[in-house]
Amino acid sequence: MTAAVPRAPTLPLANGAAIPQLGLGTWPLDDAGAEEAVATALRSGYRLVDTAFNYGNEVGVGRGVAASGIPREEVFVTTKLNREDHGYDEVQRAFERSAGKLGLDVIDLLLIHWPNPDQDRYVDAYRGLVRLLEDGRVRAIGLSNFKPAHVERVLDATGVVPDVDQIELDPSRGRAEERAYLAGKGIVTEAWSPLGGRRQDVLEHPAVVAAAQRLGRTPGQVVLRWHMQLGHVAIPKSADPERQRQNLDVFSFALEDDELAAISAIDDGTARITDSDDFGH
């Protein structure tokens, strides 16, 4: 019999909800792949699932949640809206569209996927999120790929603190200043591509490999543990049941302070970060 994997702890959010600290990313799975991966992950102990309208798999994610047999109130579902949804009324329609695809009455966390400053409508979009929060149609609201300057505009315009900013973040892109800024505002940092994406540089780095060898863990588990000890939420993607279990099994060990520092020092400022002033959808 396989030993149970520890459940991820939750982090409190600014507007009253709580988010599991580690979840399942679903890009670039299609509906069929997402349904299977989500159902398997939830049965294995995951309670956070991340999708987006742009991924094209919200239907599959919703089916996976339903098929898992896990009570709906135990599952925290995140989705994100696109640039064409930027605007107060557009966000209300985007919610209805995504909720319908997911088969949910309430979305746990709805994010603006990219700020798209070229069209300069993300503040109106955030006002639309605030309305959804006030109406109880979402439990939490937030941003994705927003720089501190973008976040400041949202805060100045609405006075409502975003629960989350989901950003590209791994040990080679540590983004310490941005994380400190978000923490100072009471905003949780959530890492997408937390293991470094398709590149293997981070997982093969000597600091990661050494910690993995000492702990008898995989490099991926070590990097995810780095995120956990720094207080991030992380959403690694895997459709493989064993890898899913490995990714979730990061709460029964800890990195030493010197290991944490060595992994943080992987960031030498050379890794490319997607510039959300120039890119977005």
C-alpha positions as CSV (number, residue, x, y, z in Angstrom):
1,M,0.0,0.0,0.0
2,T,1.4,3.4,-1.0
3,A,2.1,5.8,1.9
4,A,-0.1,8.8,2.1
5,V,1.4,12.1,0.9
6,P,1.1,15.0,3.3
7,R,-1.6,17.6,2.3
8,A,-0.3,21.1,1.4
9,P,-0.9,23.7,4.1
10,T,-2.9,26.8,3.2
11,L,-1.9,30.5,3.2
12,P,-4.4,33.2,4.2
13,L,-5.4,35.6,1.5
14,A,-6.1,39.3,1.9
15,N,-9.9,39.1,1.2
16,G,-10.6,36.2,3.6
17,A,-10.1,33.0,1.7
18,A,-7.2,30.6,2.1
19,I,-5.2,29.0,-0.8
20,P,-3.3,25.7,-0.7
21,Q,0.4,26.4,-1.0
22,L,1.0,23.8,-3.7
23,G,-1.2,22.9,-6.6
24,L,-1.5,21.5,-10.0
25,G,-0.8,23.5,-13.1
26,T,-2.6,22.4,-16.3
27,W,-1.0,24.2,-19.2
28,P,-0.6,22.9,-22.0
29,L,-3.0,20.0,-21.4
30,D,-6.1,19.6,-23.6
31,D,-9.5,18.9,-22.1
32,A,-9.0,15.1,-22.0
33,G,-5.6,15.4,-20.5
34,A,-6.7,17.9,-18.0
35,E,-9.7,15.9,-16.9
36,E,-7.5,12.8,-16.2
37,A,-4.6,14.8,-14.6
38,V,-6.9,16.8,-12.3
39,A,-8.9,13.8,-11.2
40,T,-5.8,11.9,-10.4
41,A,-4.1,14.8,-8.6
42,L,-7.1,15.5,-6.4
43,R,-7.4,11.9,-5.4
44,S,-3.7,12.0,-4.5
45,G,-4.2,14.9,-2.1
46,Y,-4.0,18.0,-4.2
47,R,-6.6,20.7,-3.4
48,L,-5.5,23.5,-5.7
49,V,-6.0,23.4,-9.5
50,D,-4.9,26.2,-11.9
51,T,-6.2,26.8,-15.4
52,A,-7.1,29.7,-17.6
53,F,-9.4,30.6,-20.4
54,N,-6.4,30.8,-22.7
55,Y,-5.4,27.2,-22.0
56,G,-8.5,25.9,-23.7
57,N,-9.0,23.2,-21.0
58,E,-11.5,24.7,-18.5
59,V,-14.1,22.1,-19.5
60,G,-11.6,19.3,-18.8
61,V,-10.6,20.8,-15.5
62,G,-14.2,21.1,-14.4
63,R,-14.8,17.5,-15.4
64,G,-11.7,16.4,-13.5
65,V,-12.9,18.1,-10.4
66,A,-16.3,16.5,-10.7
67,A,-14.9,13.0,-11.5
68,S,-12.4,13.1,-8.6
69,G,-15.1,12.4,-6.0
70,I,-13.5,15.1,-3.7
71,P,-16.2,17.4,-2.2
72,R,-16.3,20.7,-4.1
73,E,-15.8,22.8,-1.0
74,E,-12.4,21.2,-0.5
75,V,-11.1,22.1,-3.9
76,F,-9.6,25.6,-4.8
77,V,-10.0,26.3,-8.5
78,T,-8.1,29.2,-10.2
79,T,-8.7,30.5,-13.7
80,K,-7.7,33.6,-15.6
81,L,-9.2,36.0,-18.1
82,N,-7.8,37.3,-21.4
83,R,-7.0,40.7,-22.7
84,E,-10.3,40.8,-24.6
85,D,-12.0,40.6,-21.2
86,H,-10.4,43.7,-19.8
87,G,-13.2,46.0,-18.7
88,Y,-15.8,46.1,-16.0
89,D,-18.7,44.5,-18.0
90,E,-16.4,42.3,-19.9
91,V,-15.2,40.7,-16.7
92,Q,-18.7,39.8,-15.7
93,R,-19.2,38.0,-19.0
94,A,-15.8,36.3,-18.6
95,F,-16.8,35.0,-15.3
96,E,-20.0,33.5,-16.7
97,R,-18.1,32.0,-19.6
98,S,-15.4,30.4,-17.4
99,A,-17.9,29.3,-14.7
100,G,-20.0,27.6,-17.3
101,K,-17.0,25.8,-18.8
102,L,-15.8,24.7,-15.4
103,G,-19.3,23.7,-14.3
104,L,-19.0,25.8,-11.1
105,D,-21.3,28.3,-9.5
106,V,-18.4,30.0,-7.6
107,I,-14.8,30.3,-8.8
108,D,-12.3,30.3,-6.0
109,L,-9.7,32.6,-7.6
110,L,-10.1,34.7,-10.7
111,L,-7.0,36.4,-12.1
112,I,-6.3,38.9,-14.8
113,H,-3.8,36.8,-16.9
114,W,-1.6,39.7,-18.2
115,P,-1.8,43.5,-17.7
116,N,-1.6,44.3,-21.4
117,P,-0.7,47.9,-20.7
118,D,-0.8,48.8,-24.4
119,Q,-4.6,48.7,-24.2
120,D,-4.6,50.3,-20.7
121,R,-7.8,48.6,-19.4
122,Y,-6.5,46.4,-16.6
123,V,-7.7,48.8,-13.9
124,D,-11.3,48.6,-15.3
125,A,-10.9,44.8,-15.4
126,Y,-9.8,44.8,-11.7
127,R,-12.9,46.9,-10.8
128,G,-14.9,44.1,-12.4
129,L,-13.2,41.5,-10.3
130,V,-14.0,43.6,-7.2
131,R,-17.6,43.5,-8.1
132,L,-17.5,39.7,-8.5
133,L,-15.9,39.4,-5.1
134,E,-18.5,41.7,-3.5
135,D,-21.3,39.6,-5.1
136,G,-19.8,36.3,-3.8
137,R,-19.3,34.9,-7.2
138,V,-15.6,34.5,-6.6
139,R,-13.8,33.9,-3.3
140,A,-10.6,35.6,-4.2
141,I,-9.3,37.9,-6.9
142,G,-5.9,38.7,-8.2
143,L,-3.4,39.4,-10.9
144,S,-0.9,37.5,-13.0
145,N,2.3,38.8,-14.5
146,F,1.7,42.3,-13.0
147,K,4.8,44.4,-12.2
148,P,4.8,46.5,-9.0
149,A,3.9,49.6,-11.1
150,H,0.9,47.8,-12.5
151,V,-0.1,46.7,-9.0
152,E,0.2,50.2,-7.6
153,R,-2.3,51.5,-10.2
154,V,-4.8,48.9,-9.2
155,L,-4.4,49.7,-5.5
156,D,-4.6,53.4,-6.0
157,A,-7.7,53.1,-8.2
158,T,-9.7,50.7,-6.0
159,G,-8.2,50.4,-2.5
160,V,-8.8,46.6,-2.7
161,V,-5.7,44.5,-2.2
162,P,-5.3,41.7,-4.7
163,D,-5.1,38.3,-3.0
164,V,-2.4,36.9,-5.4
165,D,0.0,38.0,-8.1
166,Q,1.0,34.9,-10.1
167,I,4.4,35.5,-11.7
168,E,7.2,33.6,-13.5
169,L,9.4,32.5,-10.7
170,D,12.0,29.8,-10.1
171,P,15.5,29.9,-8.4
172,S,17.1,31.3,-11.6
173,R,14.4,34.0,-11.6
174,G,14.2,34.7,-7.9
175,R,12.6,38.2,-8.3
176,A,13.5,39.1,-4.7
177,E,12.5,42.8,-5.0
178,E,9.1,42.0,-6.5
179,R,8.4,39.3,-3.9
180,A,9.3,41.8,-1.1
181,Y,7.1,44.4,-2.7
182,L,4.1,42.0,-2.8
183,A,4.7,40.8,0.7
184,G,4.7,44.4,1.9
185,K,1.3,44.9,0.4
186,G,-0.1,41.7,1.8
187,I,-0.3,40.0,-1.6
188,V,0.7,36.3,-1.9
189,T,3.3,35.5,-4.5
190,E,2.3,32.5,-6.7
191,A,5.0,30.9,-9.0
192,W,4.2,29.7,-12.4
193,S,6.8,27.5,-14.1
194,P,8.2,27.0,-10.6
195,L,10.7,24.3,-11.7
196,G,12.2,26.5,-14.5
197,G,10.1,25.3,-17.4
198,R,11.4,23.1,-20.2
199,R,15.0,24.0,-19.4
200,Q,16.8,21.7,-17.0
201,D,19.4,24.2,-15.8
202,V,17.8,24.7,-12.4
203,L,17.2,21.0,-11.7
204,E,20.8,20.2,-12.7
205,H,22.4,23.1,-10.7
206,P,25.0,21.8,-8.2
207,A,23.3,23.6,-5.3
208,V,20.0,21.7,-6.0
209,V,21.7,18.4,-6.7
210,A,23.7,18.5,-3.5
211,A,20.6,19.2,-1.4
212,A,18.7,16.4,-3.2
213,Q,21.5,14.0,-2.5
214,R,21.7,14.9,1.2
215,L,17.9,14.6,1.6
216,G,17.4,11.5,-0.6
217,R,14.9,13.6,-2.7
218,T,14.6,14.5,-6.3
219,P,15.9,17.9,-7.6
220,G,12.3,18.8,-8.4
221,Q,11.2,18.2,-4.8
222,V,14.1,20.3,-3.6
223,V,13.2,23.3,-5.8
224,L,9.5,23.0,-4.7
225,R,10.6,22.9,-1.1
226,W,12.6,26.1,-1.7
227,H,9.4,27.7,-2.9
228,M,7.5,26.4,0.2
229,Q,10.1,27.7,2.7
230,L,10.1,31.2,1.0
231,G,6.3,31.3,1.4
232,H,5.3,31.1,-2.2
233,V,2.4,29.2,-3.8
234,A,3.7,26.9,-6.6
235,I,1.8,25.1,-9.3
236,P,4.0,22.6,-11.1
237,K,2.4,20.8,-14.1
238,S,2.5,17.1,-14.4
239,A,0.0,14.6,-15.9
240,D,2.1,11.6,-14.5
241,P,0.6,10.2,-11.3
242,E,3.9,9.3,-9.7
243,R,5.4,12.7,-10.6
244,Q,2.3,14.4,-9.1
245,R,2.9,12.5,-5.9
246,Q,6.5,13.5,-5.8
247,N,5.7,17.1,-6.4
248,L,3.2,17.2,-3.5
249,D,5.5,15.3,-1.1
250,V,7.6,18.3,-0.1
251,F,6.2,18.9,3.4
252,S,8.0,16.1,5.3
253,F,11.5,17.5,5.0
254,A,13.3,20.9,5.1
255,L,16.2,22.6,3.5
256,E,19.0,23.9,5.8
257,D,19.5,27.7,5.8
258,D,22.8,27.4,3.8
259,E,21.0,25.2,1.2
260,L,18.2,27.7,0.9
261,A,20.7,30.5,0.4
262,A,22.7,28.5,-2.1
263,I,19.6,27.8,-4.2
264,S,18.5,31.5,-4.0
265,A,22.0,32.4,-5.3
266,I,21.3,30.5,-8.5
267,D,19.7,33.8,-9.7
268,D,22.6,35.6,-11.3
269,G,20.4,38.0,-13.2
270,T,20.9,36.4,-16.6
271,A,17.7,34.3,-16.9
272,R,15.2,35.8,-19.2
273,I,11.9,36.9,-17.7
274,T,8.8,37.4,-19.9
275,D,8.3,41.2,-20.0
276,S,4.6,41.9,-19.3
277,D,4.9,45.4,-20.7
278,D,5.6,43.8,-24.1
279,F,3.8,40.4,-24.0
280,G,0.3,39.4,-23.0
281,H,-2.9,37.7,-24.2
